[in-house]
Amino acid sequence: MADPDDISPEDSELFRSAVGAVEPVQSPARIRSDTPRPQPQPYQTRRAEAEVLEEMASGDMTMADVETGEELSYKRPGIQTQVFKRLRRGQFIVEAELDLHGLTTELARRELNEFLAACRHYNRRCIRIIHGKGRGSPDGRPVLKIHVNHWLRLCDDVLAFCSARPVDGGTGAIYVLLRQRK
């Protein structure tokens, strides 16, 4: 392609006479819309969460699924040991907290699901859930603790959890490390 400075004045005049008068065209690509683009809908995530909720509601849980000790501890494969140690030591800032004391199992499940959805929406990384020690249960067993342990293991956004330090509730509460959303 020739450099525009290399065109002779005669050629330039010939081109202008052949083309004639021109006006810029308003292309539809240049029209800007004030309407914001819709947010993407995470259909697969919603479907997976619905499946987890259904499984949680089915109640197909045996006592063999639950650790027998007082302390709860869980980490997904791939979570670094140092990260888990920091969680156990309470070295992450707790960004949100849920207290399930005194709730029925069904109400606790609903509250936990709503809480986790809100934490996911606001991209919370470390949360604390107070489930209690079961001292108020008729048989003295920690019902909510057992269920929370099971429910959190089913949630893909939960990377790890462990019983809290005594100052934060001890074996009546857990720190939960959630997957970071991008």
C-alpha atoms as one frame of an Amber mdcrd trajectory, in Angstrom:
protein
   0.000   0.000   0.000   1.318   3.407  -0.943   2.122   6.008   1.649  -0.436
   8.893   1.460   2.460  11.345   1.202   3.656   9.554  -2.010   0.451  10.413
  -3.950   0.903  13.202  -6.428  -1.396  16.247  -6.325  -2.800  15.259  -9.754
  -3.714  11.747  -8.548  -5.285  13.176  -5.422  -7.405  15.606  -7.501  -8.431
  12.799  -9.858  -9.514  10.642  -6.878 -11.556  13.491  -5.317 -13.349  14.229
  -8.578 -14.155  10.525  -9.108 -15.457   9.946  -5.556 -17.339  13.193  -5.192
 -18.700  14.615  -1.938 -18.807  12.177   0.968 -20.333  12.239   4.450 -19.491
   9.983   7.408 -22.023   7.196   7.888 -23.442   6.545  11.354 -22.856   2.854
  11.789 -25.131   0.863  14.139 -21.963  -0.392  15.833 -21.341   3.119  17.106
 -24.729   3.435  18.777 -24.338   3.056  22.518 -27.015   1.619  24.743 -27.619
   2.904  28.242 -29.159  -0.436  29.178 -26.680  -2.497  31.223 -25.884  -6.006
  30.071 -27.648  -8.701  32.091 -25.572 -10.585  34.629 -24.642 -14.147  33.626
 -26.823 -16.785  35.226 -24.975 -19.699  36.896 -27.432 -22.415  35.885 -25.062
 -25.330  36.541 -24.209 -24.007  40.010 -27.889 -23.601  40.867 -28.660 -27.111
  39.663 -25.792 -28.561  41.732 -26.938 -26.612  44.806 -30.499 -27.866  44.314
 -29.193 -31.449  44.220 -27.266 -30.886  47.455 -30.361 -29.395  49.111 -32.399
 -32.379  48.028 -29.802 -34.777  49.409 -29.628 -32.794  52.646 -33.403 -32.877
  53.016 -33.579 -36.617  52.364 -31.939 -37.314  55.725 -29.961 -40.274  54.369
 -27.210 -39.919  56.930 -25.870 -42.577  59.220 -23.918 -42.093  62.399 -20.976
 -43.804  60.653 -20.693 -40.687  58.464 -19.875 -38.572  61.504 -16.661 -38.384
  63.505 -17.104 -39.615  67.051 -14.781 -37.132  68.750 -15.909 -33.738  70.021
 -13.767 -31.749  67.602 -14.846 -31.398  63.998 -12.223 -31.329  61.286 -12.513
 -31.572  57.511 -10.505 -30.472  54.501 -10.960 -31.191  50.838  -8.132 -32.845
  48.927  -5.735 -30.230  47.620  -6.047 -27.840  50.554  -2.569 -27.052  51.780
  -1.661 -28.203  55.274  -0.429 -24.701  56.185  -3.763 -23.166  55.173  -5.616
 -25.692  57.326  -3.283 -25.038  60.289  -3.988 -21.311  59.989  -7.726 -22.049
  60.017  -7.384 -24.230  63.159  -5.406 -21.484  64.888  -8.076 -18.915  64.084
  -5.671 -16.853  61.979  -8.218 -15.979  59.293 -10.462 -12.966  59.832 -14.005
 -14.196  60.450 -16.107 -12.194  58.005 -19.564 -13.502  58.948 -21.174 -15.567
  61.681 -24.297 -17.712  62.032 -25.711 -18.855  65.384 -27.933 -21.953  65.137
 -28.521 -22.391  68.895 -31.995 -23.618  69.731 -33.177 -24.140  66.150 -34.879
 -27.263  64.899 -32.928 -29.355  62.419 -35.116 -28.238  59.501 -34.894 -24.551
  60.415 -31.131 -24.843  60.977 -30.719 -26.411  57.524 -32.652 -23.569  55.886
 -30.749 -20.897  57.837 -27.433 -22.509  56.933 -28.328 -22.663  53.219 -29.406
 -19.012  53.173 -26.293 -17.988  55.101 -23.973 -19.855  52.741 -25.733 -18.310
  49.726 -25.266 -14.819  51.212 -21.606 -15.548  51.980 -21.126 -16.746  48.410
 -22.832 -13.604  47.064 -20.642 -11.278  49.156 -17.533 -13.414  48.557 -16.851
 -14.131  52.218 -13.777 -16.304  52.697 -13.848 -17.337  56.370 -17.020 -17.668
  58.449 -17.958 -19.029  61.871 -20.981 -21.218  62.531 -22.135 -21.740  66.107
 -23.946 -25.067  66.368 -23.748 -25.638  70.109 -22.561 -28.639  72.066 -25.896
 -30.415  72.412 -26.262 -29.907  76.144 -29.864 -28.794  75.633 -30.812 -31.892
  73.628 -33.060 -34.449  75.335 -30.467 -37.214  74.968 -27.483 -34.898  75.470
 -26.213 -35.532  71.923 -25.177 -32.607  69.702 -27.860 -32.948  66.998 -27.088
 -29.731  65.101 -23.347 -30.324  65.315 -23.740 -33.719  63.649 -25.979 -32.331
  60.898 -23.839 -29.245  60.230 -20.807 -31.522  59.886 -22.662 -33.598  57.297
 -24.220 -30.668  55.391 -20.976 -28.740  55.020 -19.191 -31.756  53.556 -21.827
 -31.801  50.795 -21.297 -28.157  49.847 -18.797 -27.613  47.016 -17.980 -24.094
  48.215 -16.691 -25.400  51.569 -12.959 -26.058  51.317 -12.347 -26.868  54.978
 -13.773 -26.503  58.471 -12.662 -27.209  62.011 -13.743 -26.609  65.578 -13.109
 -23.088  66.781 -10.635 -21.941  69.427 -12.082 -21.893  72.972 -12.369 -18.096
  72.881 -14.578 -18.381  69.763 -16.854 -21.179  70.992 -14.575 -24.214  71.126
 -16.257 -27.455  70.102 -19.616 -25.644  69.965 -18.565 -23.654  66.890 -16.594
 -24.119  63.714 -14.496 -21.989  61.409 -15.363 -22.579  57.760 -13.093 -21.711
  54.848 -15.054 -21.021  51.654 -13.982 -21.113  48.030 -13.096 -17.683  46.737
 -15.276 -16.451  43.856 -13.672 -14.580  40.990
